[in-house]
Amino acid sequence: MSSAPQTSPRTTSLPLASLAGMAFAKGHGTGNDFVLVADPDGARDIVPEQVAALCDRHRGIGADGLIRAVRSAALPEGRYLLASHPEAEWFMDYRNGDGSVSEMCGNGVRAFVHFLAEEGLVPLAEGQALTIGTRAGIKVVTRSANGYAVDMGPWEFIFPEAAAERALDSLVETDGLEVDRPALSVSMGNPHTVVALADEDELLSADLHRAPRVDPVPPQGTNVEFVVPAEPLVTDGVGHIRMRVHERGVGETLSCGTGACAAAAATRHWAGDEAVDDWQVRVPGGTVRVRFIPGPEGREHVELSGPAELVARGVLV
């Protein structure tokens, strides 16, 4: 397999002077970190070069992405969702670390809602739920004693015919692994390609400084997850896997919420008779829980739960 290497350069070529005075917070979910800004009325036009500069870990604040909290009514995508979900007052405007627009981010959703609550923009007590808008549709987030649970909506195979026939649909070439590996592509509203590895030595050998090469690559590009099932796979009714991930427009991250959901979905598909609905996914930044639950429209949904923290606040100069 051959394909051009994907790169996600970050640049500080555009001065950030126009953003001077902008307040921000720094937050993360299991190590997947974000710059968060409140822009309720959509007054700020933060262009991709500025996002990349803010997320630069050497010359900026440093993050895997930027999340802008904006009222849904202030964005065309948000107004579209309000037509059917008027309760979705807030929209998560998410950008990857290279400035590119992304559909959404599972860890970012938890950080976003925690930011809204801590900023006093929404009241959200333990046990209460909040409906928000994202480019991947409506998400319902419930606050718990130790974090947030997100109904991520339905999942599906990106190449359903191939998945049904042979449970694999692409090949992935990765630095550090000697041969191309078969994979399964899953959509969580954003694209993922999941590779099963034999053991943790292989998982540690994968060099994710450069994006893996996927053939065929999904139309919008893809995030690539490398997964090692536990032995035994299921303990006390809970499946266990370990995962690393290379995110589109970011690089390797300590965690990826939608990636954890996709990895659990693919492993569950491969497991056959051993499949369960409750999974613990261990990533370099911690552990998240993934559950498969009935959806209101008859399609199976995925629930992601885990912690979210704010670690710093500041003002750009």
C-alpha positions as protocol buffer text, in pm:
chain_id: "A"
residue {
  index: 1
  type: MET
  ca { x: 0 y: 0 z: 0 }
}
residue {
  index: 2
  type: SER
  ca { x: 122 y: 349 z: -74 }
}
residue {
  index: 3
  type: SER
  ca { x: -17 y: 689 z: -1 }
}
residue {
  index: 4
  type: ALA
  ca { x: 115 y: 1034 z: 61 }
}
residue {
  index: 5
  type: PRO
  ca { x: 208 y: 1101 z: 423 }
}
residue {
  index: 6
  type: GLN
  ca { x: -36 y: 1319 z: 611 }
}
residue {
  index: 7
  type: THR
  ca { x: 103 y: 1608 z: 808 }
}
residue {
  index: 8
  type: SER
  ca { x: -55 y: 1855 z: 1045 }
}
residue {
  index: 9
  type: PRO
  ca { x: 194 y: 2141 z: 1081 }
}
residue {
  index: 10
  type: ARG
  ca { x: 127 y: 2405 z: 1340 }
}
residue {
  index: 11
  type: THR
  ca { x: 227 y: 2759 z: 1270 }
}
residue {
  index: 12
  type: THR
  ca { x: 250 y: 3086 z: 1456 }
}
residue {
  index: 13
  type: SER
  ca { x: 287 y: 3294 z: 1140 }
}
residue {
  index: 14
  type: LEU
  ca { x: -26 y: 3496 z: 1210 }
}
residue {
  index: 15
  type: PRO
  ca { x: 13 y: 3730 z: 1510 }
}
residue {
  index: 16
  type: LEU
  ca { x: -237 y: 3682 z: 1789 }
}
residue {
  index: 17
  type: ALA
  ca { x: -262 y: 4055 z: 1854 }
}
residue {
  index: 18
  type: SER
  ca { x: -626 y: 4066 z: 1744 }
}
residue {
  index: 19
  type: LEU
  ca { x: -709 y: 3820 z: 2023 }
}
residue {
  index: 20
  type: ALA
  ca { x: -538 y: 4027 z: 2296 }
}
residue {
  index: 21
  type: GLY
  ca { x: -752 y: 4049 z: 2607 }
}
residue {
  index: 22
  type: MET
  ca { x: -940 y: 3727 z: 2532 }
}
residue {
  index: 23
  type: ALA
  ca { x: -997 y: 3519 z: 2844 }
}
residue {
  index: 24
  type: PHE
  ca { x: -942 y: 3144 z: 2817 }
}
residue {
  index: 25
  type: ALA
  ca { x: -934 y: 2830 z: 3026 }
}
residue {
  index: 26
  type: LYS
  ca { x: -726 y: 2517 z: 2985 }
}
residue {
  index: 27
  type: GLY
  ca { x: -899 y: 2185 z: 3042 }
}
residue {
  index: 28
  type: HIS
  ca { x: -871 y: 1816 z: 2964 }
}
residue {
  index: 29
  type: GLY
  ca { x: -1050 y: 1483 z: 2969 }
}
residue {
  index: 30
  type: THR
  ca { x: -812 y: 1194 z: 3048 }
}
residue {
  index: 31
  type: GLY
  ca { x: -522 y: 1399 z: 2911 }
}
residue {
  index: 32
  type: ASN
  ca { x: -690 y: 1506 z: 2586 }
}
residue {
  index: 33
  type: ASP
  ca { x: -644 y: 1881 z: 2639 }
}
residue {
  index: 34
  type: PHE
  ca { x: -816 y: 2192 z: 2507 }
}
residue {
  index: 35
  type: VAL
  ca { x: -809 y: 2569 z: 2509 }
}
residue {
  index: 36
  type: LEU
  ca { x: -1163 y: 2681 z: 2592 }
}
residue {
  index: 37
  type: VAL
  ca { x: -1306 y: 3026 z: 2525 }
}
residue {
  index: 38
  type: ALA
  ca { x: -1652 y: 3171 z: 2588 }
}
residue {
  index: 39
  type: ASP
  ca { x: -1795 y: 3363 z: 2294 }
}
residue {
  index: 40
  type: PRO
  ca { x: -2171 y: 3352 z: 2363 }
}
residue {
  index: 41
  type: ASP
  ca { x: -2276 y: 3583 z: 2079 }
}
residue {
  index: 42
  type: GLY
  ca { x: -2027 y: 3454 z: 1819 }
}
residue {
  index: 43
  type: ALA
  ca { x: -1846 y: 3788 z: 1808 }
}
residue {
  index: 44
  type: ARG
  ca { x: -1494 y: 3647 z: 1769 }
}
residue {
  index: 45
  type: ASP
  ca { x: -1363 y: 3527 z: 1435 }
}
residue {
  index: 46
  type: ILE
  ca { x: -1077 y: 3294 z: 1532 }
}
residue {
  index: 47
  type: VAL
  ca { x: -914 y: 3185 z: 1207 }
}
residue {
  index: 48
  type: PRO
  ca { x: -730 y: 2853 z: 1159 }
}
residue {
  index: 49
  type: GLU
  ca { x: -383 y: 3007 z: 1182 }
}
residue {
  index: 50
  type: GLN
  ca { x: -471 y: 3158 z: 1519 }
}
residue {
  index: 51
  type: VAL
  ca { x: -609 y: 2828 z: 1646 }
}
residue {
  index: 52
  type: ALA
  ca { x: -284 y: 2658 z: 1544 }
}
residue {
  index: 53
  type: ALA
  ca { x: -82 y: 2929 z: 1718 }
}
residue {
  index: 54
  type: LEU
  ca { x: -284 y: 2899 z: 2039 }
}
residue {
  index: 55
  type: CYS
  ca { x: -249 y: 2519 z: 2038 }
}
residue {
  index: 56
  type: ASP
  ca { x: 126 y: 2524 z: 1967 }
}
residue {
  index: 57
  type: ARG
  ca { x: 294 y: 2360 z: 2267 }
}
residue {
  index: 58
  type: HIS
  ca { x: 614 y: 2562 z: 2237 }
}
residue {
  index: 59
  type: ARG
  ca { x: 499 y: 2909 z: 2130 }
}
residue {
  index: 60
  type: GLY
  ca { x: 136 y: 2910 z: 2240 }
}
residue {
  index: 61
  type: ILE
  ca { x: -79 y: 2781 z: 2524 }
}
residue {
  index: 62
  type: GLY
  ca { x: -57 y: 2424 z: 2400 }
}
residue {
  index: 63
  type: ALA
  ca { x: -350 y: 2190 z: 2339 }
}
residue {
  index: 64
  type: ASP
  ca { x: -491 y: 1918 z: 2117 }
}
residue {
  index: 65
  type: GLY
  ca { x: -765 y: 2156 z: 2008 }
}
residue {
  index: 66
  type: LEU
  ca { x: -966 y: 2469 z: 2071 }
}
residue {
  index: 67
  type: ILE
  ca { x: -1329 y: 2475 z: 2186 }
}
residue {
  index: 68
  type: ARG
  ca { x: -1537 y: 2789 z: 2150 }
}
residue {
  index: 69
  type: ALA
  ca { x: -1857 y: 2806 z: 2356 }
}
residue {
  index: 70
  type: VAL
  ca { x: -2110 y: 2991 z: 2143 }
}
residue {
  index: 71
  type: ARG
  ca { x: -2488 y: 3006 z: 2152 }
}
residue {
  index: 72
  type: SER
  ca { x: -2641 y: 2786 z: 1884 }
}
residue {
  index: 73
  type: ALA
  ca { x: -2841 y: 3081 z: 1751 }
}
residue {
  index: 74
  type: ALA
  ca { x: -2516 y: 3255 z: 1651 }
}
residue {
  index: 75
  type: LEU
  ca { x: -2405 y: 2984 z: 1404 }
}
residue {
  index: 76
  type: PRO
  ca { x: -2574 y: 2842 z: 1092 }
}
residue {
  index: 77
  type: GLU
  ca { x: -2505 y: 2486 z: 1213 }
}
residue {
  index: 78
  type: GLY
  ca { x: -2652 y: 2570 z: 1551 }
}
residue {
  index: 79
  type: ARG
  ca { x: -2964 y: 2735 z: 1409 }
}
residue {
  index: 80
  type: TYR
  ca { x: -3026 y: 2423 z: 1202 }
}
residue {
  index: 81
  type: LEU
  ca { x: -3021 y: 2208 z: 1518 }
}
residue {
  index: 82
  type: LEU
  ca { x: -3239 y: 2451 z: 1712 }
}
residue {
  index: 83
  type: ALA
  ca { x: -3521 y: 2395 z: 1465 }
}
residue {
  index: 84
  type: SER
  ca { x: -3572 y: 2043 z: 1603 }
}
residue {
  index: 85
  type: HIS
  ca { x: -3402 y: 2079 z: 1944 }
}
residue {
  index: 86
  type: PRO
  ca { x: -3480 y: 2425 z: 2085 }
}
residue {
  index: 87
  type: GLU
  ca { x: -3331 y: 2321 z: 2420 }
}
residue {
  index: 88
  type: ALA
  ca { x: -2979 y: 2306 z: 2267 }
}
residue {
  index: 89
  type: GLU
  ca { x: -2887 y: 2662 z: 2362 }
}
residue {
  index: 90
  type: TRP
  ca { x: -2510 y: 2606 z: 2344 }
}
residue {
  index: 91
  type: PHE
  ca { x: -2297 y: 2488 z: 2053 }
}
residue {
  index: 92
  type: MET
  ca { x: -1951 y: 2330 z: 2080 }
}
residue {
  index: 93
  type: ASP
  ca { x: -1740 y: 2490 z: 1805 }
}
residue {
  index: 94
  type: TYR
  ca { x: -1443 y: 2253 z: 1798 }
}
residue {
  index: 95
  type: ARG
  ca { x: -1118 y: 2298 z: 1603 }
}
residue {
  index: 96
  type: ASN
  ca { x: -829 y: 2054 z: 1580 }
}
residue {
  index: 97
  type: GLY
  ca { x: -485 y: 2166 z: 1690 }
}
residue {
  index: 98
  type: ASP
  ca { x: -386 y: 2251 z: 1332 }
}
residue {
  index: 99
  type: GLY
  ca { x: -687 y: 2484 z: 1299 }
}
residue {
  index: 100
  type: SER
  ca { x: -904 y: 2251 z: 1091 }
}
residue {
  index: 101
  type: VAL
  ca { x: -1271 y: 2219 z: 1176 }
}
residue {
  index: 102
  type: SER
  ca { x: -1381 y: 1890 z: 1333 }
}
residue {
  index: 103
  type: GLU
  ca { x: -1723 y: 1738 z: 1380 }
}
residue {
  index: 104
  type: MET
  ca { x: -1683 y: 1688 z: 1753 }
}
residue {
  index: 105
  type: CYS
  ca { x: -1468 y: 1529 z: 2023 }
}
residue {
  index: 106
  type: GLY
  ca { x: -1589 y: 1292 z: 2295 }
}
residue {
  index: 107
  type: ASN
  ca { x: -1342 y: 1408 z: 2559 }
}
residue {
  index: 108
  type: GLY
  ca { x: -1396 y: 1764 z: 2440 }
}
residue {
  index: 109
  type: VAL
  ca { x: -1772 y: 1738 z: 2498 }
}
residue {
  index: 110
  type: ARG
  ca { x: -1711 y: 1661 z: 2866 }
}
residue {
  index: 111
  type: ALA
  ca { x: -1457 y: 1943 z: 2898 }
}
residue {
  index: 112
  type: PHE
  ca { x: -1694 y: 2180 z: 2714 }
}
residue {
  index: 113
  type: VAL
  ca { x: -1991 y: 2111 z: 2943 }
}
residue {
  index: 114
  type: HIS
  ca { x: -1770 y: 2132 z: 3252 }
}
residue {
  index: 115
  type: PHE
  ca { x: -1647 y: 2471 z: 3125 }
}
residue {
  index: 116
  type: LEU
  ca { x: -2006 y: 2593 z: 3072 }
}
residue {
  index: 117
  type: ALA
  ca { x: -2095 y: 2491 z: 3427 }
}
residue {
  index: 118
  type: GLU
  ca { x: -1782 y: 2636 z: 3587 }
}
residue {
  index: 119
  type: GLU
  ca { x: -1825 y: 2963 z: 3396 }
}
residue {
  index: 120
  type: GLY
  ca { x: -2179 y: 2993 z: 3530 }
}
residue {
  index: 121
  type: LEU
  ca { x: -2320 y: 2983 z: 3177 }
}
residue {
  index: 122
  type: VAL
  ca { x: -2547 y: 2689 z: 3264 }
}
residue {
  index: 123
  type: PRO
  ca { x: -2675 y: 2543 z: 3592 }
}
residue {
  index: 124
  type: LEU
  ca { x: -2589 y: 2173 z: 3604 }
}
residue {
  index: 125
  type: ALA
  ca { x: -2609 y: 1980 z: 3930 }
}
residue {
  index: 126
  type: GLU
  ca { x: -2511 y: 1617 z: 3975 }
}
residue {
  index: 127
  type: GLY
  ca { x: -2768 y: 1397 z: 3800 }
}
residue {
  index: 128
  type: GLN
  ca { x: -2889 y: 1673 z: 3568 }
}
residue {
  index: 129
  type: ALA
  ca { x: -2855 y: 1656 z: 3189 }
}
residue {
  index: 130
  type: LEU
  ca { x: -2772 y: 1923 z: 2932 }
}
residue {
  index: 131
  type: THR
  ca { x: -2843 y: 1911 z: 2558 }
}
residue {
  index: 132
  type: ILE
  ca { x: -2578 y: 2073 z: 2338 }
}
residue {
  index: 133
  type: GLY
  ca { x: -2519 y: 2113 z: 1966 }
}
residue {
  index: 134
  type: THR
  ca { x: -2214 y: 1987 z: 1776 }
}
residue {
  index: 135
  type: ARG
  ca { x: -2129 y: 1944 z: 1409 }
}
residue {
  index: 136
  type: ALA
  ca { x: -2205 y: 1575 z: 1464 }
}
residue {
  index: 137
  type: GLY
  ca { x: -2554 y: 1659 z: 1588 }
}
residue {
  index: 138
  type: ILE
  ca { x: -2719 y: 1684 z: 1928 }
}
residue {
  index: 139
  type: LYS
  ca { x: -2544 y: 1538 z: 2234 }
}
residue {
  index: 140
  type: VAL
  ca { x: -2701 y: 1490 z: 2577 }
}
residue {
  index: 141
  type: VAL
  ca { x: -2455 y: 1513 z: 2868 }
}
residue {
  index: 142
  type: THR
  ca { x: -2534 y: 1406 z: 3226 }
}
residue {
  index: 143
  type: ARG
  ca { x: -2324 y: 1522 z: 3521 }
}
residue {
  index: 144
  type: SER
  ca { x: -2220 y: 1248 z: 3765 }
}
residue {
  index: 145
  type: ALA
  ca { x: -2028 y: 1235 z: 4091 }
}
residue {
  index: 146
  type: ASN
  ca { x: -1696 y: 1180 z: 3912 }
}
residue {
  index: 147
  type: GLY
  ca { x: -1743 y: 1333 z: 3569 }
}
residue {
  index: 148
  type: TYR
  ca { x: -1987 y: 1331 z: 3280 }
}
residue {
  index: 149
  type: ALA
  ca { x: -2169 y: 1071 z: 3073 }
}
residue {
  index: 150
  type: VAL
  ca { x: -2238 y: 1160 z: 2710 }
}
residue {
  index: 151
  type: ASP
  ca { x: -2492 y: 995 z: 2482 }
}
residue {
  index: 152
  type: MET
  ca { x: -2274 y: 1000 z: 2171 }
}
residue {
  index: 153
  type: GLY
  ca { x: -2558 y: 892 z: 1945 }
}
residue {
  index: 154
  type: PRO
  ca { x: -2556 y: 601 z: 1700 }
}
residue {
  index: 155
  type: TRP
  ca { x: -2245 y: 439 z: 1554 }
}
residue {
  index: 156
  type: GLU
  ca { x: -2209 y: 279 z: 1213 }
}
residue {
  index: 157
  type: PHE
  ca { x: -1958 y: 117 z: 981 }
}
residue {
  index: 158
  type: ILE
  ca { x: -1811 y: 358 z: 726 }
}
residue {
  index: 159
  type: PHE
  ca { x: -1781 y: 78 z: 469 }
}
residue {
  index: 160
  type: PRO
  ca { x: -2077 y: -141 z: 574 }
}
residue {
  index: 161
  type: GLU
  ca { x: -2063 y: -390 z: 286 }
}
residue {
  index: 162
  type: ALA
  ca { x: -1697 y: -473 z: 346 }
}
residue {
  index: 163
  type: ALA
  ca { x: -1750 y: -495 z: 722 }
}
residue {
  index: 164
  type: ALA
  ca { x: -2041 y: -736 z: 679 }
}
residue {
  index: 165
  type: GLU
  ca { x: -1849 y: -962 z: 443 }
}
residue {
  index: 166
  type: ARG
  ca { x: -1514 y: -993 z: 615 }
}
residue {
  index: 167
  type: ALA
  ca { x: -1516 y: -767 z: 923 }
}
residue {
  index: 168
  type: LEU
  ca { x: -1221 y: -569 z: 780 }
}
residue {
  index: 169
  type: ASP
  ca { x: -1224 y: -294 z: 519 }
}
residue {
  index: 170
  type: SER
  ca { x: -880 y: -133 z: 487 }
}
residue {
  index: 171
  type: LEU
  ca { x: -507 y: -168 z: 541 }
}
residue {
  index: 172
  type: VAL
  ca { x: -302 y: 56 z: 767 }
}
residue {
  index: 173
  type: GLU
  ca { x: 71 y: 118 z: 725 }
}
residue {
  index: 174
  type: THR
  ca { x: 237 y: 245 z: 1042 }
}
residue {
  index: 175
  type: ASP
  ca { x: 595 y: 334 z: 1124 }
}
residue {
  index: 176
  type: GLY
  ca { x: 735 y: 87 z: 1376 }
}
residue {
  index: 177
  type: LEU
  ca { x: 518 y: -205 z: 1261 }
}
residue {
  index: 178
  type: GLU
  ca { x: 675 y: -434 z: 1002 }
}
residue {
  index: 179
  type: VAL
  ca { x: 367 y: -514 z: 791 }
}
residue {
  index: 180
  type: ASP
  ca { x: 45 y: -339 z: 696 }
}
residue {
  index: 181
  type: ARG
  ca { x: -242 y: -425 z: 928 }
}
residue {
  index: 182
  type: PRO
  ca { x: -607 y: -488 z: 841 }
}
residue {
  index: 183
  type: ALA
  ca { x: -854 y: -252 z: 1002 }
}
residue {
  index: 184
  type: LEU
  ca { x: -1222 y: -166 z: 1042 }
}
residue {
  index: 185
  type: SER
  ca { x: -1359 y: 185 z: 990 }
}
residue {
  index: 186
  type: VAL
  ca { x: -1630 y: 313 z: 1225 }
}
residue {
  index: 187
  type: SER
  ca { x: -1817 y: 644 z: 1232 }
}
residue {
  index: 188
  type: MET
  ca { x: -1906 y: 812 z: 1559 }
}
residue {
  index: 189
  type: GLY
  ca { x: -2017 y: 1123 z: 1374 }
}
residue {
  index: 190
  type: ASN
  ca { x: -1649 y: 1157 z: 1290 }
}
residue {
  index: 191
  type: PRO
  ca { x: -1437 y: 890 z: 1117 }
}
residue {
  index: 192
  type: HIS
  ca { x: -1219 y: 626 z: 1283 }
}
residue {
  index: 193
  type: THR
  ca { x: -1014 y: 333 z: 1158 }
}
residue {
  index: 194
  type: VAL
  ca { x: -945 y: 65 z: 1422 }
}
residue {
  index: 195
  type: VAL
  ca { x: -647 y: -172 z: 1408 }
}
residue {
  index: 196
  type: ALA
  ca { x: -624 y: -478 z: 1636 }
}
residue {
  index: 197
  type: LEU
  ca { x: -272 y: -566 z: 1751 }
}
residue {
  index: 198
  type: ALA
  ca { x: -147 y: -891 z: 1899 }
}
residue {
  index: 199
  type: ASP
  ca { x: 7 y: -763 z: 2220 }
}
residue {
  index: 200
  type: GLU
  ca { x: 124 y: -460 z: 2414 }
}
residue {
  index: 201
  type: ASP
  ca { x: 476 y: -484 z: 2270 }
}
residue {
  index: 202
  type: GLU
  ca { x: 330 y: -410 z: 1928 }
}
residue {
  index: 203
  type: LEU
  ca { x: 121 y: -130 z: 2075 }
}
residue {
  index: 204
  type: LEU
  ca { x: 431 y: 34 z: 2221 }
}
residue {
  index: 205
  type: SER
  ca { x: 629 y: -21 z: 1899 }
}
residue {
  index: 206
  type: ALA
  ca { x: 391 y: 182 z: 1683 }
}
residue {
  index: 207
  type: ASP
  ca { x: 550 y: 518 z: 1599 }
}
residue {
  index: 208
  type: LEU
  ca { x: 268 y: 771 z: 1579 }
}
residue {
  index: 209
  type: HIS
  ca { x: 480 y: 1082 z: 1519 }
}
residue {
  index: 210
  type: ARG
  ca { x: 368 y: 1054 z: 1157 }
}
residue {
  index: 211
  type: ALA
  ca { x: 10 y: 982 z: 1056 }
}
residue {
  index: 212
  type: PRO
  ca { x: -56 y: 617 z: 966 }
}
residue {
  index: 213
  type: ARG
  ca { x: -135 y: 560 z: 597 }
}
residue {
  index: 214
  type: VAL
  ca { x: -485 y: 417 z: 545 }
}
residue {
  index: 215
  type: ASP
  ca { x: -605 y: 254 z: 222 }
}
residue {
  index: 216
  type: PRO
  ca { x: -882 y: 314 z: 139 }
}
residue {
  index: 217
  type: VAL
  ca { x: -907 y: 624 z: 354 }
}
residue {
  index: 218
  type: PRO
  ca { x: -1261 y: 742 z: 446 }
}
residue {
  index: 219
  type: PRO
  ca { x: -1379 y: 1047 z: 247 }
}
residue {
  index: 220
  type: GLN
  ca { x: -1316 y: 1296 z: 530 }
}
residue {
  index: 221
  type: GLY
  ca { x: -986 y: 1144 z: 641 }
}
residue {
  index: 222
  type: THR
  ca { x: -972 y: 938 z: 958 }
}
residue {
  index: 223
  type: ASN
  ca { x: -847 y: 902 z: 1313 }
}
residue {
  index: 224
  type: VAL
  ca { x: -656 y: 576 z: 1365 }
}
residue {
  index: 225
  type: GLU
  ca { x: -687 y: 367 z: 1681 }
}
residue {
  index: 226
  type: PHE
  ca { x: -453 y: 81 z: 1774 }
}
residue {
  index: 227
  type: VAL
  ca { x: -614 y: -167 z: 2012 }
}
residue {
  index: 228
  type: VAL
  ca { x: -495 y: -458 z: 2224 }
}
residue {
  index: 229
  type: PRO
  ca { x: -768 y: -674 z: 2382 }
}
residue {
  index: 230
  type: ALA
  ca { x: -716 y: -787 z: 2740 }
}
residue {
  index: 231
  type: GLU
  ca { x: -668 y: -1155 z: 2820 }
}
residue {
  index: 232
  type: PRO
  ca { x: -933 y: -1257 z: 2908 }
}
residue {
  index: 233
  type: LEU
  ca { x: -1126 y: -1002 z: 2703 }
}
residue {
  index: 234
  type: VAL
  ca { x: -1427 y: -998 z: 2938 }
}
residue {
  index: 235
  type: THR
  ca { x: -1415 y: -997 z: 3318 }
}
residue {
  index: 236
  type: ASP
  ca { x: -1734 y: -985 z: 3528 }
}
residue {
  index: 237
  type: GLY
  ca { x: -1938 y: -880 z: 3226 }
}
residue {
  index: 238
  type: VAL
  ca { x: -1708 y: -592 z: 3129 }
}
residue {
  index: 239
  type: GLY
  ca { x: -1481 y: -589 z: 2823 }
}
residue {
  index: 240
  type: HIS
  ca { x: -1130 y: -447 z: 2858 }
}
residue {
  index: 241
  type: ILE
  ca { x: -904 y: -304 z: 2587 }
}
residue {
  index: 242
  type: ARG
  ca { x: -597 y: -80 z: 2573 }
}
residue {
  index: 243
  type: MET
  ca { x: -567 y: 186 z: 2301 }
}
residue {
  index: 244
  type: ARG
  ca { x: -340 y: 444 z: 2142 }
}
residue {
  index: 245
  type: VAL
  ca { x: -463 y: 693 z: 1882 }
}
residue {
  index: 246
  type: HIS
  ca { x: -343 y: 926 z: 1610 }
}
residue {
  index: 247
  type: GLU
  ca { x: -598 y: 1206 z: 1559 }
}
residue {
  index: 248
  type: ARG
  ca { x: -656 y: 1390 z: 1233 }
}
residue {
  index: 249
  type: GLY
  ca { x: -503 y: 1735 z: 1245 }
}
residue {
  index: 250
  type: VAL
  ca { x: -347 y: 1675 z: 1586 }
}
residue {
  index: 251
  type: GLY
  ca { x: -113 y: 1375 z: 1604 }
}
residue {
  index: 252
  type: GLU
  ca { x: -95 y: 1123 z: 1887 }
}
residue {
  index: 253
  type: THR
  ca { x: -304 y: 1226 z: 2186 }
}
residue {
  index: 254
  type: LEU
  ca { x: -329 y: 1089 z: 2538 }
}
residue {
  index: 255
  type: SER
  ca { x: -695 y: 1009 z: 2484 }
}
residue {
  index: 256
  type: CYS
  ca { x: -974 y: 1026 z: 2227 }
}
residue {
  index: 257
  type: GLY
  ca { x: -1334 y: 985 z: 2340 }
}
residue {
  index: 258
  type: THR
  ca { x: -1492 y: 910 z: 2004 }
}
residue {
  index: 259
  type: GLY
  ca { x: -1191 y: 688 z: 1930 }
}
residue {
  index: 260
  type: ALA
  ca { x: -1254 y: 489 z: 2248 }
}
residue {
  index: 261
  type: CYS
  ca { x: -1616 y: 440 z: 2137 }
}
residue {
  index: 262
  type: ALA
  ca { x: -1508 y: 331 z: 1790 }
}
residue {
  index: 263
  type: ALA
  ca { x: -1244 y: 95 z: 1932 }
}
residue {
  index: 264
  type: ALA
  ca { x: -1500 y: -67 z: 2162 }
}
residue {
  index: 265
  type: ALA
  ca { x: -1748 y: -99 z: 1874 }
}
residue {
  index: 266
  type: ALA
  ca { x: -1492 y: -266 z: 1648 }
}
residue {
  index: 267
  type: THR
  ca { x: -1365 y: -501 z: 1920 }
}
residue {
  index: 268
  type: ARG
  ca { x: -1722 y: -592 z: 2013 }
}
residue {
  index: 269
  type: HIS
  ca { x: -1792 y: -668 z: 1647 }
}
residue {
  index: 270
  type: TRP
  ca { x: -1486 y: -892 z: 1625 }
}
residue {
  index: 271
  type: ALA
  ca { x: -1562 y: -1064 z: 1955 }
}
residue {
  index: 272
  type: GLY
  ca { x: -1873 y: -1237 z: 1826 }
}
residue {
  index: 273
  type: ASP
  ca { x: -2010 y: -1460 z: 2101 }
}
residue {
  index: 274
  type: GLU
  ca { x: -1789 y: -1285 z: 2358 }
}
residue {
  index: 275
  type: ALA
  ca { x: -1943 y: -946 z: 2284 }
}
residue {
  index: 276
  type: VAL
  ca { x: -2070 y: -745 z: 2580 }
}
residue {
  index: 277
  type: ASP
  ca { x: -2225 y: -399 z: 2605 }
}
residue {
  index: 278
  type: ASP
  ca { x: -2002 y: -251 z: 2877 }
}
residue {
  index: 279
  type: TRP
  ca { x: -1634 y: -167 z: 2811 }
}
residue {
  index: 280
  type: GLN
  ca { x: -1340 y: -13 z: 2991 }
}
residue {
  index: 281
  type: VAL
  ca { x: -1096 y: 150 z: 2749 }
}
residue {
  index: 282
  type: ARG
  ca { x: -750 y: 226 z: 2887 }
}
residue {
  index: 283
  type: VAL
  ca { x: -565 y: 508 z: 2711 }
}
residue {
  index: 284
  type: PRO
  ca { x: -233 y: 675 z: 2800 }
}
residue {
  index: 285
  type: GLY
  ca { x: -424 y: 949 z: 2985 }
}
residue {
  index: 286
  type: GLY
  ca { x: -648 y: 726 z: 3196 }
}
residue {
  index: 287
  type: THR
  ca { x: -959 y: 511 z: 3153 }
}
residue {
  index: 288
  type: VAL
  ca { x: -1300 y: 584 z: 3006 }
}
residue {
  index: 289
  type: ARG
  ca { x: -1617 y: 378 z: 3008 }
}
residue {
  index: 290
  type: VAL
  ca { x: -1808 y: 293 z: 2690 }
}
residue {
  index: 291
  type: ARG
  ca { x: -2158 y: 143 z: 2698 }
}
residue {
  index: 292
  type: PHE
  ca { x: -2387 y: 37 z: 2415 }
}
residue {
  index: 293
  type: ILE
  ca { x: -2745 y: 140 z: 2490 }
}
residue {
  index: 294
  type: PRO
  ca { x: -3081 y: 141 z: 2308 }
}
residue {
  index: 295
  type: GLY
  ca { x: -3143 y: 459 z: 2109 }
}
residue {
  index: 296
  type: PRO
  ca { x: -3472 y: 647 z: 2087 }
}
residue {
  index: 297
  type: GLU
  ca { x: -3498 y: 597 z: 1710 }
}
residue {
  index: 298
  type: GLY
  ca { x: -3436 y: 222 z: 1726 }
}
residue {
  index: 299
  type: ARG
  ca { x: -3064 y: 248 z: 1649 }
}
residue {
  index: 300
  type: GLU
  ca { x: -2804 y: 146 z: 1903 }
}
residue {
  index: 301
  type: HIS
  ca { x: -2634 y: 441 z: 2076 }
}
residue {
  index: 302
  type: VAL
  ca { x: -2298 y: 466 z: 2250 }
}
residue {
  index: 303
  type: GLU
  ca { x: -2253 y: 628 z: 2592 }
}
residue {
  index: 304
  type: LEU
  ca { x: -1909 y: 760 z: 2689 }
}
residue {
  index: 305
  type: SER
  ca { x: -1830 y: 852 z: 3048 }
}
residue {
  index: 306
  type: GLY
  ca { x: -1521 y: 985 z: 3219 }
}
residue {
  index: 307
  type: PRO
  ca { x: -1373 y: 1282 z: 3405 }
}
residue {
  index: 308
  type: ALA
  ca { x: -1323 y: 1642 z: 3295 }
}
residue {
  index: 309
  type: GLU
  ca { x: -1107 y: 1905 z: 3460 }
}
residue {
  index: 310
  type: LEU
  ca { x: -1015 y: 2270 z: 3423 }
}
residue {
  index: 311
  type: VAL
  ca { x: -652 y: 2327 z: 3522 }
}
residue {
  index: 312
  type: ALA
  ca { x: -579 y: 2693 z: 3439 }
}
residue {
  index: 313
  type: ARG
  ca { x: -728 y: 3028 z: 3340 }
}
residue {
  index: 314
  type: GLY
  ca { x: -565 y: 3325 z: 3177 }
}
residue {
  index: 315
  type: VAL
  ca { x: -592 y: 3623 z: 2944 }
}
residue {
  index: 316
  type: LEU
  ca { x: -408 y: 3656 z: 2613 }
}
residue {
  index: 317
  type: VAL
  ca { x: -166 y: 3947 z: 2588 }
}
